[in-house]
Amino acid sequence: MLNGKVAVITGGTGGIGTAIAKIYAENGADIALVATRDTKEASDFTDELTALGRKARLYLCNIRNAEDIEGTVSEILADFGGVDILVNNAGITKDGLLPSLKTPDIDDVIDVNLKGTIFVTKALIRTFVKKRSGNIINISSVVGLMGNKGQANYAASKAGIIGFTKTVAKEYGSRNVRCNAIAPGYIETKMTEKLGEDTKKMLTEQLPLGRLGTPKDVANLALFLASDMSGYITGEVIKVDGGMYV
């Protein structure tokens, strides 16, 4: 479905990012992974993608820093010759009720989740416009649609991504650049490992589908949105939440 395509994936060595990178590579895409740290796990995963017969490279980047992002994007364009797909997946949480949130807790979440998404898109948008083709997929959250106690900073960052997605779709649709957002619910990743078993059980019982999601559930939708099968879809926010927010 993605033969001959080059995909940039931020947060590409985490749970959802890893699943998206793998399914993209399995479907013919070359992969530029953007991460903050060069861990053994990240290096091994890059090798795993290469073993699938795809070109795959890992780039270290401070997603909070616009200049660092510009430099990383320049490296990627030089190495791969172009980019077709951008997945803005990098994200963090620093939860707490509003009065307890310290300024760094707010700044860090907004900087990584929202500003990182804006900066990376900004760094690549001219490339997409010049070739009159591009596909941007932003990972938001169902929390950005419905809010959540103890996540004011996170909900604000993910809601901001939704507004940004719709704006980019309107600004660049005439240049054949599409931009959509995925809003996952509770997905089994390191982020949700922080939840206790009792909390997970309670959440599962409340979900119409009766289970937490998996990174593969999100990756399947990301594959569809990256492919030509979704060629007339832009500006959309699609939930992958097991019916959590109906």
Contacts in CASP RR format, 6 or more apart in sequence:
PFRMAT RR
TARGET T0000
AUTHOR 0000-0000-0000
METHOD contacts of the structure
MODEL  1
MLNGKVAVITGGTGGIGTAIAKIYAENGADIALVATRDTKEASDFTDELT
ALGRKARLYLCNIRNAEDIEGTVSEILADFGGVDILVNNAGITKDGLLPS
LKTPDIDDVIDVNLKGTIFVTKALIRTFVKKRSGNIINISSVVGLMGNKG
QANYAASKAGIIGFTKTVAKEYGSRNVRCNAIAPGYIETKMTEKLGEDTK
KMLTEQLPLGRLGTPKDVANLALFLASDMSGYITGEVIKVDGGMYV
1 27 0 8 1.000
1 28 0 8 1.000
1 223 0 8 1.000
1 226 0 8 1.000
1 227 0 8 1.000
1 228 0 8 1.000
1 229 0 8 1.000
2 24 0 8 1.000
2 27 0 8 1.000
2 28 0 8 1.000
2 29 0 8 1.000
2 85 0 8 1.000
2 223 0 8 1.000
2 226 0 8 1.000
2 227 0 8 1.000
3 27 0 8 1.000
3 28 0 8 1.000
3 29 0 8 1.000
4 28 0 8 1.000
4 29 0 8 1.000
4 30 0 8 1.000
4 84 0 8 1.000
5 24 0 8 1.000
5 28 0 8 1.000
5 29 0 8 1.000
5 30 0 8 1.000
5 84 0 8 1.000
5 85 0 8 1.000
5 226 0 8 1.000
6 29 0 8 1.000
6 30 0 8 1.000
6 31 0 8 1.000
6 32 0 8 1.000
6 80 0 8 1.000
6 81 0 8 1.000
6 82 0 8 1.000
6 83 0 8 1.000
6 84 0 8 1.000
6 85 0 8 1.000
7 21 0 8 1.000
7 24 0 8 1.000
7 29 0 8 1.000
7 30 0 8 1.000
7 31 0 8 1.000
7 32 0 8 1.000
7 83 0 8 1.000
7 84 0 8 1.000
7 85 0 8 1.000
7 86 0 8 1.000
7 87 0 8 1.000
7 226 0 8 1.000
8 32 0 8 1.000
8 34 0 8 1.000
8 73 0 8 1.000
8 76 0 8 1.000
8 83 0 8 1.000
8 85 0 8 1.000
8 86 0 8 1.000
8 87 0 8 1.000
8 120 0 8 1.000
8 124 0 8 1.000
9 17 0 8 1.000
9 20 0 8 1.000
9 21 0 8 1.000
9 24 0 8 1.000
9 31 0 8 1.000
9 32 0 8 1.000
9 33 0 8 1.000
9 34 0 8 1.000
9 87 0 8 1.000
9 89 0 8 1.000
10 34 0 8 1.000
10 61 0 8 1.000
10 63 0 8 1.000
10 87 0 8 1.000
10 88 0 8 1.000
10 89 0 8 1.000
10 90 0 8 1.000
10 116 0 8 1.000
10 120 0 8 1.000
11 17 0 8 1.000
11 33 0 8 1.000
11 34 0 8 1.000
11 35 0 8 1.000
11 36 0 8 1.000
11 63 0 8 1.000
11 89 0 8 1.000
11 90 0 8 1.000
11 91 0 8 1.000
12 18 0 8 1.000
12 20 0 8 1.000
12 21 0 8 1.000
12 33 0 8 1.000
12 34 0 8 1.000
12 35 0 8 1.000
12 89 0 8 1.000
12 90 0 8 1.000
13 33 0 8 1.000
13 35 0 8 1.000
13 39 0 8 1.000
13 41 0 8 1.000
13 42 0 8 1.000
13 45 0 8 1.000
13 58 0 8 1.000
14 189 0 8 1.000
14 190 0 8 1.000
15 189 0 8 1.000
15 190 0 8 1.000
15 215 0 8 1.000
16 89 0 8 1.000
16 139 0 8 1.000
16 184 0 8 1.000
16 187 0 8 1.000
16 189 0 8 1.000
16 215 0 8 1.000
16 218 0 8 1.000
16 219 0 8 1.000
17 87 0 8 1.000
17 89 0 8 1.000
17 215 0 8 1.000
17 219 0 8 1.000
18 45 0 8 1.000
18 215 0 8 1.000
19 214 0 8 1.000
19 215 0 8 1.000
19 216 0 8 1.000
19 218 0 8 1.000
19 219 0 8 1.000
20 87 0 8 1.000
20 89 0 8 1.000
20 215 0 8 1.000
20 218 0 8 1.000
20 219 0 8 1.000
20 222 0 8 1.000
20 223 0 8 1.000
21 31 0 8 1.000
21 33 0 8 1.000
21 45 0 8 1.000
21 49 0 8 1.000
21 56 0 8 1.000
22 48 0 8 1.000
22 49 0 8 1.000
22 219 0 8 1.000
23 216 0 8 1.000
23 219 0 8 1.000
23 220 0 8 1.000
23 222 0 8 1.000
23 223 0 8 1.000
24 31 0 8 1.000
24 85 0 8 1.000
24 222 0 8 1.000
24 223 0 8 1.000
24 226 0 8 1.000
25 31 0 8 1.000
25 49 0 8 1.000
25 52 0 8 1.000
25 53 0 8 1.000
25 54 0 8 1.000
25 56 0 8 1.000
26 52 0 8 1.000
27 223 0 8 1.000
27 227 0 8 1.000
28 54 0 8 1.000
29 54 0 8 1.000
29 84 0 8 1.000
29 85 0 8 1.000
29 226 0 8 1.000
30 54 0 8 1.000
30 55 0 8 1.000
30 56 0 8 1.000
30 80 0 8 1.000
31 49 0 8 1.000
31 54 0 8 1.000
31 55 0 8 1.000
31 56 0 8 1.000
31 57 0 8 1.000
32 56 0 8 1.000
32 57 0 8 1.000
32 59 0 8 1.000
32 76 0 8 1.000
32 79 0 8 1.000
32 80 0 8 1.000
32 83 0 8 1.000
33 42 0 8 1.000
33 45 0 8 1.000
33 46 0 8 1.000
33 49 0 8 1.000
33 56 0 8 1.000
33 57 0 8 1.000
33 58 0 8 1.000
33 59 0 8 1.000
34 59 0 8 1.000
34 61 0 8 1.000
34 63 0 8 1.000
34 72 0 8 1.000
34 90 0 8 1.000
34 120 0 8 1.000
35 42 0 8 1.000
35 58 0 8 1.000
35 59 0 8 1.000
35 60 0 8 1.000
35 61 0 8 1.000
36 60 0 8 1.000
36 61 0 8 1.000
36 62 0 8 1.000
36 63 0 8 1.000
37 60 0 8 1.000
38 58 0 8 1.000
38 60 0 8 1.000
42 58 0 8 1.000
43 58 0 8 1.000
46 56 0 8 1.000
46 57 0 8 1.000
46 58 0 8 1.000
49 56 0 8 1.000
50 56 0 8 1.000
55 80 0 8 1.000
57 76 0 8 1.000
57 79 0 8 1.000
59 72 0 8 1.000
59 75 0 8 1.000
59 76 0 8 1.000
60 72 0 8 1.000
61 68 0 8 1.000
61 69 0 8 1.000
61 72 0 8 1.000
62 68 0 8 1.000
62 69 0 8 1.000
63 69 0 8 1.000
63 90 0 8 1.000
63 111 0 8 1.000
63 112 0 8 1.000
63 116 0 8 1.000
63 119 0 8 1.000
63 120 0 8 1.000
64 108 0 8 1.000
64 111 0 8 1.000
64 112 0 8 1.000
64 115 0 8 1.000
64 116 0 8 1.000
65 119 0 8 1.000
66 119 0 8 1.000
66 122 0 8 1.000
66 123 0 8 1.000
69 116 0 8 1.000
69 119 0 8 1.000
69 120 0 8 1.000
69 123 0 8 1.000
70 123 0 8 1.000
71 123 0 8 1.000
73 120 0 8 1.000
73 123 0 8 1.000
73 124 0 8 1.000
76 82 0 8 1.000
76 83 0 8 1.000
77 83 0 8 1.000
77 127 0 8 1.000
82 127 0 8 1.000
82 131 0 8 1.000
83 124 0 8 1.000
83 127 0 8 1.000
83 128 0 8 1.000
84 133 0 8 1.000
84 134 0 8 1.000
84 135 0 8 1.000
85 134 0 8 1.000
85 135 0 8 1.000
85 136 0 8 1.000
85 137 0 8 1.000
85 226 0 8 1.000
86 120 0 8 1.000
86 121 0 8 1.000
86 124 0 8 1.000
86 134 0 8 1.000
86 135 0 8 1.000
86 136 0 8 1.000
86 137 0 8 1.000
87 137 0 8 1.000
87 138 0 8 1.000
87 139 0 8 1.000
87 222 0 8 1.000
87 226 0 8 1.000
88 116 0 8 1.000
88 117 0 8 1.000
88 120 0 8 1.000
88 121 0 8 1.000
88 136 0 8 1.000
88 137 0 8 1.000
88 138 0 8 1.000
88 139 0 8 1.000
88 161 0 8 1.000
89 139 0 8 1.000
90 112 0 8 1.000
90 113 0 8 1.000
90 116 0 8 1.000
90 117 0 8 1.000
91 112 0 8 1.000
91 113 0 8 1.000
91 139 0 8 1.000
92 108 0 8 1.000
92 109 0 8 1.000
92 112 0 8 1.000
92 113 0 8 1.000
93 109 0 8 1.000
93 151 0 8 1.000
93 154 0 8 1.000
93 191 0 8 1.000
94 101 0 8 1.000
94 105 0 8 1.000
94 108 0 8 1.000
94 109 0 8 1.000
94 153 0 8 1.000
94 154 0 8 1.000
95 150 0 8 1.000
95 151 0 8 1.000
95 154 0 8 1.000
96 105 0 8 1.000
96 150 0 8 1.000
96 151 0 8 1.000
96 152 0 8 1.000
97 149 0 8 1.000
97 150 0 8 1.000
97 152 0 8 1.000
98 150 0 8 1.000
98 152 0 8 1.000
101 152 0 8 1.000
101 153 0 8 1.000
105 153 0 8 1.000
106 153 0 8 1.000
109 153 0 8 1.000
109 154 0 8 1.000
109 157 0 8 1.000
110 153 0 8 1.000
110 156 0 8 1.000
110 157 0 8 1.000
112 157 0 8 1.000
113 154 0 8 1.000
113 157 0 8 1.000
113 158 0 8 1.000
113 161 0 8 1.000
114 156 0 8 1.000
114 157 0 8 1.000
114 158 0 8 1.000
114 160 0 8 1.000
114 161 0 8 1.000
114 164 0 8 1.000
117 138 0 8 1.000
117 161 0 8 1.000
117 164 0 8 1.000
118 164 0 8 1.000
121 136 0 8 1.000
121 138 0 8 1.000
121 164 0 8 1.000
121 168 0 8 1.000
121 179 0 8 1.000
125 168 0 8 1.000
125 172 0 8 1.000
125 177 0 8 1.000
128 134 0 8 1.000
128 136 0 8 1.000
128 172 0 8 1.000
128 175 0 8 1.000
128 177 0 8 1.000
129 172 0 8 1.000
129 175 0 8 1.000
129 177 0 8 1.000
132 175 0 8 1.000
132 176 0 8 1.000
133 176 0 8 1.000
133 177 0 8 1.000
134 176 0 8 1.000
134 177 0 8 1.000
134 178 0 8 1.000
135 177 0 8 1.000
135 178 0 8 1.000
135 225 0 8 1.000
135 226 0 8 1.000
136 165 0 8 1.000
136 168 0 8 1.000
136 177 0 8 1.000
136 178 0 8 1.000
136 179 0 8 1.000
136 180 0 8 1.000
137 179 0 8 1.000
137 180 0 8 1.000
137 181 0 8 1.000
137 182 0 8 1.000
137 222 0 8 1.000
137 225 0 8 1.000
137 226 0 8 1.000
138 161 0 8 1.000
138 164 0 8 1.000
138 165 0 8 1.000
138 179 0 8 1.000
138 180 0 8 1.000
138 181 0 8 1.000
138 182 0 8 1.000
139 161 0 8 1.000
139 181 0 8 1.000
139 182 0 8 1.000
139 184 0 8 1.000
139 218 0 8 1.000
140 158 0 8 1.000
140 159 0 8 1.000
140 160 0 8 1.000
140 161 0 8 1.000
140 162 0 8 1.000
140 165 0 8 1.000
140 181 0 8 1.000
140 182 0 8 1.000
140 183 0 8 1.000
140 237 0 8 1.000
141 154 0 8 1.000
141 155 0 8 1.000
141 158 0 8 1.000
141 183 0 8 1.000
141 184 0 8 1.000
141 185 0 8 1.000
142 183 0 8 1.000
142 184 0 8 1.000
142 185 0 8 1.000
142 239 0 8 1.000
142 241 0 8 1.000
142 244 0 8 1.000
142 245 0 8 1.000
143 151 0 8 1.000
143 154 0 8 1.000
143 155 0 8 1.000
143 158 0 8 1.000
143 185 0 8 1.000
144 155 0 8 1.000
144 156 0 8 1.000
144 158 0 8 1.000
144 159 0 8 1.000
144 160 0 8 1.000
144 161 0 8 1.000
144 162 0 8 1.000
144 183 0 8 1.000
145 159 0 8 1.000
145 162 0 8 1.000
145 183 0 8 1.000
145 237 0 8 1.000
145 239 0 8 1.000
145 245 0 8 1.000
146 245 0 8 1.000
147 155 0 8 1.000
147 159 0 8 1.000
148 154 0 8 1.000
148 155 0 8 1.000
158 183 0 8 1.000
161 181 0 8 1.000
162 181 0 8 1.000
162 183 0 8 1.000
162 237 0 8 1.000
165 179 0 8 1.000
165 180 0 8 1.000
165 181 0 8 1.000
165 235 0 8 1.000
165 237 0 8 1.000
166 179 0 8 1.000
166 235 0 8 1.000
168 177 0 8 1.000
168 179 0 8 1.000
169 178 0 8 1.000
169 179 0 8 1.000
169 180 0 8 1.000
169 234 0 8 1.000
169 235 0 8 1.000
170 235 0 8 1.000
172 179 0 8 1.000
173 234 0 8 1.000
178 230 0 8 1.000
178 231 0 8 1.000
178 233 0 8 1.000
178 234 0 8 1.000
178 235 0 8 1.000
179 234 0 8 1.000
179 235 0 8 1.000
180 225 0 8 1.000
180 230 0 8 1.000
180 233 0 8 1.000
180 234 0 8 1.000
180 235 0 8 1.000
180 236 0 8 1.000
180 237 0 8 1.000
180 238 0 8 1.000
181 235 0 8 1.000
181 236 0 8 1.000
181 237 0 8 1.000
181 238 0 8 1.000
182 218 0 8 1.000
182 221 0 8 1.000
182 222 0 8 1.000
182 225 0 8 1.000
182 237 0 8 1.000
182 238 0 8 1.000
182 240 0 8 1.000
183 237 0 8 1.000
183 238 0 8 1.000
183 239 0 8 1.000
183 240 0 8 1.000
183 241 0 8 1.000
184 213 0 8 1.000
184 217 0 8 1.000
184 218 0 8 1.000
184 239 0 8 1.000
184 240 0 8 1.000
184 241 0 8 1.000
185 213 0 8 1.000
185 239 0 8 1.000
185 240 0 8 1.000
185 241 0 8 1.000
185 242 0 8 1.000
185 244 0 8 1.000
185 245 0 8 1.000
186 192 0 8 1.000
186 203 0 8 1.000
186 207 0 8 1.000
186 212 0 8 1.000
186 213 0 8 1.000
186 241 0 8 1.000
186 244 0 8 1.000
187 212 0 8 1.000
187 213 0 8 1.000
187 214 0 8 1.000
187 215 0 8 1.000
187 217 0 8 1.000
187 218 0 8 1.000
187 240 0 8 1.000
188 212 0 8 1.000
188 213 0 8 1.000
188 214 0 8 1.000
188 215 0 8 1.000
189 215 0 8 1.000
192 200 0 8 1.000
192 212 0 8 1.000
195 203 0 8 1.000
200 212 0 8 1.000
203 212 0 8 1.000
204 210 0 8 1.000
204 211 0 8 1.000
204 212 0 8 1.000
206 244 0 8 1.000
207 241 0 8 1.000
207 242 0 8 1.000
207 243 0 8 1.000
207 244 0 8 1.000
208 242 0 8 1.000
208 243 0 8 1.000
208 246 0 8 1.000
209 242 0 8 1.000
209 243 0 8 1.000
210 242 0 8 1.000
211 242 0 8 1.000
213 240 0 8 1.000
213 242 0 8 1.000
217 240 0 8 1.000
218 240 0 8 1.000
221 238 0 8 1.000
221 240 0 8 1.000
224 230 0 8 1.000
225 233 0 8 1.000
225 238 0 8 1.000
239 245 0 8 1.000
END
